[in-house]
């Protein structure tokens, strides 16, 4: 609605409302939503993030940063070539 649109605009967020046609049934891939769902799936593999055990929000944010760094390094490692010195 207008309230959500105005709140998003005030925060500098582009709000996109995606409505599905009534005729479609079953699984329908929505644009770019899979990126977020995939990222949440990756985070679920780390038990420490499953529950909120941390006292400070900064600690939890730091753990998320470390986990995403670990996940991205897995994808970057095959592209990095180490010179052979032997």
N, C-alpha and C positions, 0 to 999 in steps of 0.2 A: 504494500500500500504506500500511500504518500508519506506516512511517518517513517517507515523503514527507508524509503528512498532518500528522504531529507537527512536522516541520521547517517546514512552511508555517505552522502555527499559532504556532510560536515566533517567527516573523518577522512575524506579524500579517497574513498573506496568506490569503485565502479560496481554498481549493483546490476546483475543480470537476472532476469526472471525467465526461466525456461519452462514452458508448458508443453505437455505432450498431447498429441491429438487423441481424441476419445477412442478411435478405432484401433490403436495399437495395444496389443496385450503381450504380456511376458517381459523378458529382459530387453531393454532398449538402452544402448550406450549413449550417455549424455556427453556433450562436449567438455573435455578437459577435467571432468569430475574424477576420472580414473586415476589421475595423477595424485590427487589428495588421498583417495581410498588406498592406493598402492603404498603411499608413504605411511599411512596409519597401520597398514598391515605389516610393514617392516618394523615399525616401533613395537608391535605386539610380540616380537620375538625376544625382546629384552625384558626379563622378569622385574627388574628394578623399577621400570616405568609402569608396571601394571597397577601398582598401588601407590598412593601418595604417602610415602614414609618420611619424606624430607620435612624439616622444620622451616626452612627458608625457601621462598619461591626462586631465589637466585640459584640455589643448588639444583633444583629440578630443571631450570632452564639450562644450566650448565651441562647436566646429564643429557638432555636432549641434543645439545650441540655436539657433545662427544659421540653420541650414538649415530647421529647423521654423518659426522665426519668419518666414523668407521665404515658406515654403509657406502659412502661415496668413494672411499679409498679402495674398496673391493672392485668398483667399476673402473677406477682410474688405473689400477695396478697393471692390467694386461696391456695398456697402451704405452706404459713407460718402459723404455729400453735401457737396460743397464749395460754399459760397455764391458766387454770381456778383457780383463787385465791378465789373464793367465796365459 
